[in-house]
Amino acid sequence: MMISLMWRSRGTRMLNAAVCLSATTMDCSDGLLLAETEPSLSRLAAYPFDHPQGDLILRSSDTPPVDFRVFKLLLSLSSPFFSTLLTLPQPTSPLLSPRAAAQTDDELPVIQMSEDEATLRVLLGFCYPISTHEVPHFTSLTELQSVAEAALKFEMEGVVRYIRHKELVSPRFVEAQPVRVFAIAYLHSWMEEARLAARYTLRHPMPGPYGEELERISAGAYHRLQEYHQLCGEAASSRASIQESMAISGFDDSDRWVWLECRSCAPMSTGSGRRWSTPFISPSRSGGPRNWWSEWIKAIARLLRSRPRGEAVRDYDLMKRALAEADLCPVCSLRARDDLESFIQILSVEVEKAISSVTFPTLTPL
């Protein structure tokens, strides 16, 4: 017997289908369509889905298709959907049309799947014991999304939990492709993972790279993601700008940073070619912060707008450039590196506090 499984209602969670015995297409209840399919040549899947004692064939949607010879017991234990499907009465041979009968393989029932070989191999790999098949490894987010959709469709809750809590938010995905991870999580109403991915987008400028999943989320959800990134950028950048203002005003005379005490190298520039000066400062800060530090903190503030995270304060290139200028000063060169590294540690903590104060906008599940 060969049947083809196609979903007509995305919200269907349990199968309550009537038995369909005719050789022509028939509508079964609760959104499952059982249909006779055209015969086609197929090849057998690789180990362990080629076991001669397998009692069911799942046929992929590839051309030519690939047959996965599986065990009903393992499939039923992993999927309530298949557990229900496989308990339905099966048509007997006299009731099958000649064309349908020709599609059986060693008298095994054949189920035509809408998933391709790659998706079925990973999905079924989660159903087999580790002694016969290692824990499946996702090669891409595209593959993960395909398997997640299939696992949700077939009610494989254990597989869904593993994908959601282990694979989707693993560093190799969420650190490198946080926007796509956000979109996938939002598509499946996994709000905790969506918020986590949103936080990881702060490591990258926005808008991030395109991902096919973005076509399926709402414009409102993507707007809120960008809004969150912007608000975090403003909060983080303000922490750097405040430091410059405090250095100019002499707000805390207890600070003994070399860029505040030095009077040997050039002070900060006003941007008009003139050097900074004002009578409204503490006498100990006469002349203001040194120009090399002022240019560094301004660059950090700009960087934090596009990559709002504490780690951005440690940007190697910006620090290297600032220290190269400081080394030209006989006073700053003695302490610039140690003082700047200490200051960076303090500022990065302040930036993280500022970002944590930003609340991610409320998302409405699909």
C-alpha positions as CSV (number, residue, x, y, z in Angstrom):
1,M,0.0,0.0,0.0
2,M,1.2,3.5,-0.7
3,I,-0.2,6.7,0.7
4,S,0.9,10.3,0.4
5,L,0.8,12.6,3.4
6,M,0.0,16.3,2.8
7,W,-1.1,18.9,5.3
8,R,-4.2,20.9,4.5
9,S,-4.5,22.5,8.0
10,R,-1.4,23.9,9.7
11,G,-3.1,23.8,13.1
12,T,-3.8,20.1,13.0
13,R,-2.1,18.3,15.9
14,M,-3.7,14.9,16.1
15,L,-4.8,12.5,13.4
16,N,-8.4,11.3,13.5
17,A,-8.7,10.1,10.0
18,A,-11.1,7.6,8.6
19,V,-9.8,4.6,6.7
20,C,-9.4,5.4,3.0
21,L,-9.5,2.3,0.9
22,S,-10.2,3.6,-2.6
23,A,-7.4,3.8,-5.1
24,T,-8.4,7.3,-6.0
25,T,-7.8,10.5,-4.0
26,M,-10.0,10.8,-1.0
27,D,-10.5,13.4,1.8
28,C,-9.9,12.1,5.3
29,S,-11.0,14.1,8.3
30,D,-8.9,16.6,10.3
31,G,-6.8,17.8,7.4
32,L,-4.9,14.7,6.2
33,L,-5.1,13.8,2.5
34,L,-4.4,10.2,1.5
35,A,-3.7,9.9,-2.2
36,E,-2.5,7.4,-4.6
37,T,0.8,8.5,-6.2
38,E,2.5,7.7,-9.5
39,P,4.9,4.8,-9.4
40,S,8.6,5.8,-9.6
41,L,12.0,4.2,-9.3
42,S,13.5,4.7,-5.9
43,R,16.8,3.8,-4.2
44,L,17.3,2.5,-0.7
45,A,18.6,4.9,2.0
46,A,22.0,4.3,3.6
47,Y,22.6,2.6,6.9
48,P,20.8,2.4,9.3
49,F,17.7,3.1,7.2
50,D,18.1,0.0,5.0
51,H,17.5,-2.7,7.6
52,P,16.0,-5.8,6.0
53,Q,13.7,-6.3,9.0
54,G,12.2,-2.8,8.7
55,D,8.5,-3.0,8.5
56,L,7.6,0.4,6.9
57,I,9.0,2.5,4.1
58,L,9.0,6.3,4.2
59,R,9.6,7.6,0.7
60,S,11.3,11.0,0.3
61,S,10.1,13.7,-2.1
62,D,13.3,13.7,-4.1
63,T,13.6,12.9,-7.7
64,P,14.3,10.0,-7.8
65,P,12.9,9.3,-4.3
66,V,14.8,7.6,-1.5
67,D,13.2,4.8,0.5
68,F,13.8,4.8,4.3
69,R,13.1,1.3,5.6
70,V,12.2,2.0,9.2
71,F,10.6,0.3,12.2
72,K,7.0,1.2,13.1
73,L,7.8,0.7,16.8
74,L,10.6,3.3,16.8
75,L,8.5,5.7,14.8
76,S,5.5,5.3,17.1
77,L,7.5,5.8,20.2
78,S,8.9,9.1,18.8
79,S,5.8,10.5,17.2
80,P,2.2,10.4,18.5
81,F,1.2,11.4,15.0
82,F,2.7,8.2,13.5
83,S,1.5,6.2,16.5
84,T,-2.0,7.1,15.7
85,L,-1.6,6.7,11.9
86,L,-0.1,3.2,12.2
87,T,-2.9,1.9,14.4
88,L,-5.5,2.6,11.7
89,P,-6.8,-0.4,9.8
90,Q,-4.8,-1.1,6.7
91,P,-6.4,-1.9,3.3
92,T,-6.0,-5.5,2.2
93,S,-4.6,-6.5,-1.1
94,P,-7.9,-7.3,-2.9
95,L,-9.0,-3.7,-2.2
96,L,-6.0,-2.2,-3.8
97,S,-6.0,-1.2,-7.4
98,P,-3.3,-2.9,-9.7
99,R,-1.4,0.4,-9.9
100,A,-1.3,0.8,-6.1
101,A,-0.4,-2.8,-5.6
102,A,2.5,-2.4,-8.0
103,Q,4.0,0.2,-5.7
104,T,4.4,-2.0,-2.6
105,D,8.0,-3.2,-1.8
106,D,8.3,-6.7,-0.3
107,E,4.7,-6.3,0.9
108,L,5.7,-3.3,3.1
109,P,3.5,-0.2,3.2
110,V,5.0,2.8,1.6
111,I,4.3,6.3,2.9
112,Q,5.1,9.1,0.5
113,M,6.5,12.0,2.5
114,S,6.7,15.7,1.6
115,E,10.2,16.0,3.1
116,D,13.4,15.4,1.1
117,E,16.1,12.9,1.9
118,A,18.3,15.3,3.9
119,T,15.5,16.3,6.2
120,L,14.3,12.7,6.7
121,R,17.8,11.4,7.5
122,V,18.3,13.9,10.3
123,L,14.7,13.6,11.6
124,L,14.7,9.8,11.7
125,G,18.2,9.9,13.2
126,F,16.7,11.3,16.3
127,C,14.4,8.3,16.5
128,Y,17.1,5.6,16.4
129,P,19.3,4.5,19.4
130,I,22.7,6.0,19.6
131,S,24.2,2.5,19.2
132,T,23.1,2.5,15.6
133,H,23.1,6.2,14.7
134,E,25.0,9.1,16.2
135,V,23.1,12.1,17.4
136,P,22.4,14.1,14.2
137,H,24.4,17.2,13.4
138,F,22.9,20.2,11.7
139,T,25.0,21.6,8.9
140,S,23.0,24.8,8.4
141,L,20.1,26.8,9.7
142,T,18.2,25.9,6.6
143,E,18.5,22.2,7.4
144,L,17.6,22.9,11.1
145,Q,14.4,24.8,10.0
146,S,13.3,22.0,7.7
147,V,13.8,19.4,10.4
148,A,12.1,21.6,13.0
149,E,9.0,22.0,10.8
150,A,8.8,18.3,10.2
151,A,9.3,17.5,13.9
152,L,6.5,19.9,14.8
153,K,4.2,18.4,12.1
154,F,4.7,14.9,13.3
155,E,4.5,15.9,17.0
156,M,8.0,14.7,17.9
157,E,8.2,16.8,21.1
158,G,11.6,15.4,22.2
159,V,13.1,16.4,18.8
160,V,11.6,19.8,19.0
161,R,13.0,20.4,22.5
162,Y,16.4,19.4,21.4
163,I,16.4,21.7,18.4
164,R,14.9,24.6,20.4
165,H,17.1,24.4,23.5
166,K,20.3,22.9,22.2
167,E,20.9,23.4,18.5
168,L,19.2,26.7,17.6
169,V,20.9,28.7,20.3
170,S,24.2,26.9,20.0
171,P,27.1,29.4,19.6
172,R,27.9,28.3,16.0
173,F,24.4,29.5,15.0
174,V,23.3,32.3,17.4
175,E,26.7,34.1,17.4
176,A,27.2,34.0,13.7
177,Q,23.6,34.3,12.4
178,P,21.5,35.9,15.2
179,V,19.0,37.5,12.9
180,R,18.1,34.2,11.2
181,V,18.0,32.5,14.6
182,F,15.6,35.2,15.8
183,A,13.4,34.7,12.7
184,I,13.2,30.9,13.2
185,A,12.5,31.2,16.9
186,Y,9.7,33.8,16.2
187,L,8.2,31.6,13.5
188,H,7.7,28.8,16.0
189,S,6.7,31.2,18.9
190,W,9.8,30.3,20.8
191,M,9.9,33.7,22.6
192,E,12.7,32.9,25.0
193,E,15.0,31.9,22.2
194,A,13.9,34.9,20.1
195,R,14.9,37.3,22.9
196,L,18.2,35.6,23.3
197,A,18.9,35.9,19.6
198,A,17.9,39.6,19.7
199,R,20.6,40.1,22.4
200,Y,23.2,38.4,20.1
201,T,22.3,40.8,17.2
202,L,24.0,43.5,19.3
203,R,27.3,41.9,18.2
204,H,26.6,43.0,14.6
205,P,25.5,46.1,12.8
206,M,21.9,46.2,11.7
207,P,20.2,45.4,9.4
208,G,21.9,42.0,9.4
209,P,22.4,39.7,6.4
210,Y,19.4,38.5,4.5
211,G,17.9,35.1,5.5
212,E,15.0,33.3,3.8
213,E,13.2,33.0,7.1
214,L,12.8,36.8,7.1
215,E,10.2,36.5,4.3
216,R,8.0,34.6,6.7
217,I,8.0,36.8,9.8
218,S,5.9,40.0,10.1
219,A,7.3,43.4,9.4
220,G,6.3,44.4,12.9
221,A,8.5,41.7,14.4
222,Y,11.5,42.7,12.3
223,H,10.9,46.4,13.1
224,R,10.9,45.7,16.9
225,L,14.2,43.8,16.5
226,Q,15.7,46.8,14.8
227,E,14.2,49.2,17.3
228,Y,15.7,47.2,20.2
229,H,19.2,47.3,18.5
230,Q,18.9,51.1,18.0
231,L,17.8,51.7,21.6
232,C,20.7,49.6,22.9
233,G,23.1,51.4,20.6
234,E,21.9,54.8,22.0
235,A,22.2,53.6,25.6
236,A,25.7,52.1,25.1
237,S,27.0,55.0,23.1
238,S,25.8,57.5,25.8
239,R,28.0,55.7,28.4
240,A,31.1,56.6,26.3
241,S,30.0,60.1,25.6
242,I,29.4,60.7,29.4
243,Q,33.0,59.6,30.1
244,E,34.3,62.3,27.8
245,S,32.0,65.0,29.3
246,M,33.2,64.0,32.8
247,A,36.8,64.2,31.7
248,I,36.3,67.7,30.3
249,S,34.4,69.0,33.3
250,G,36.7,67.5,35.9
251,F,33.7,65.9,37.6
252,D,35.8,63.5,39.7
253,D,39.2,64.9,40.7
254,S,40.0,61.5,42.3
255,D,40.6,60.1,38.8
256,R,44.3,59.8,38.1
257,W,44.2,58.7,34.5
258,V,47.4,59.7,32.6
259,W,45.3,61.4,29.8
260,L,44.0,63.8,32.5
261,E,47.2,64.5,34.3
262,C,49.6,64.8,31.3
263,R,50.4,68.4,30.2
264,S,53.1,67.3,27.7
265,C,51.1,66.2,24.6
266,A,48.3,68.0,22.8
267,P,44.9,68.4,24.5
268,M,41.7,67.4,22.8
269,S,40.7,69.3,19.7
270,T,37.5,71.3,19.4
271,G,37.1,70.0,15.8
272,S,37.7,73.5,14.3
273,G,41.5,73.2,14.4
274,R,41.8,74.9,17.7
275,R,42.8,73.2,20.9
276,W,40.2,72.7,23.7
277,S,40.2,75.2,26.6
278,T,37.7,76.5,29.1
279,P,37.8,78.2,32.4
280,F,35.0,76.0,33.9
281,I,37.2,73.1,35.0
282,S,39.0,72.0,38.1
283,P,42.5,73.5,38.3
284,S,44.0,70.0,38.4
285,R,42.5,69.4,34.9
286,S,43.7,72.6,33.2
287,G,44.2,71.8,29.6
288,G,41.6,69.0,29.5
289,P,42.0,65.4,28.4
290,R,44.7,64.5,25.9
291,N,43.7,64.4,22.3
292,W,44.7,60.8,21.7
293,W,42.3,59.6,24.4
294,S,39.5,62.0,23.3
295,E,39.7,60.7,19.7
296,W,39.6,57.1,21.1
297,I,36.5,57.6,23.3
298,K,34.7,59.3,20.4
299,A,35.5,56.4,18.1
300,I,34.3,54.0,20.8
301,A,31.0,55.9,21.1
302,R,30.5,55.6,17.3
303,L,31.3,51.9,17.4
304,L,28.8,51.3,20.2
305,R,26.0,52.7,18.2
306,S,26.4,50.0,15.6
307,R,27.7,47.2,17.9
308,P,26.3,47.9,21.3
309,R,28.0,45.5,23.7
310,G,30.7,45.7,26.3
311,E,33.2,43.8,24.3
312,A,33.2,46.5,21.6
313,V,35.0,48.8,24.0
314,R,37.9,46.4,23.7
315,D,38.2,46.9,20.0
316,Y,41.8,46.1,19.2
317,D,42.4,48.4,16.2
318,L,41.0,51.4,18.0
319,M,43.1,50.7,21.1
320,K,46.2,50.1,19.0
321,R,45.8,53.4,17.2
322,A,45.3,55.3,20.5
323,L,48.3,53.8,22.1
324,A,50.5,54.5,19.1
325,E,49.7,58.2,19.5
326,A,50.2,58.0,23.3
327,D,53.6,56.5,22.8
328,L,54.8,59.7,21.1
329,C,54.3,61.5,24.4
330,P,57.1,61.0,27.0
331,V,54.5,61.2,29.9
332,C,51.6,59.3,28.4
333,S,53.8,56.5,27.1
334,L,54.7,55.4,30.6
335,R,51.2,54.7,31.8
336,A,48.9,54.8,28.8
337,R,48.5,51.0,28.2
338,D,47.9,50.1,31.8
339,D,45.5,53.0,32.4
340,L,43.6,52.5,29.2
341,E,43.2,48.7,29.9
342,S,41.8,49.5,33.4
343,F,39.5,52.1,32.0
344,I,38.2,49.7,29.3
345,Q,37.3,47.2,32.0
346,I,35.3,49.7,33.9
347,L,33.6,51.2,30.8
348,S,32.7,47.7,29.4
349,V,30.9,46.9,32.6
350,E,29.0,50.2,32.4
351,V,28.0,49.6,28.8
352,E,26.6,46.1,29.7
353,K,24.6,47.7,32.5
354,A,23.2,50.3,30.1
355,I,22.2,47.6,27.6
356,S,20.6,45.4,30.3
357,S,18.3,48.4,31.2
358,V,16.8,48.3,27.7
359,T,13.7,46.0,27.6
360,F,13.0,44.1,24.4
361,P,9.7,45.1,22.9
362,T,6.8,42.7,23.4
363,L,6.4,40.2,20.5
364,T,3.1,38.8,19.5
365,P,3.4,35.1,18.6
366,L,2.3,34.1,15.1
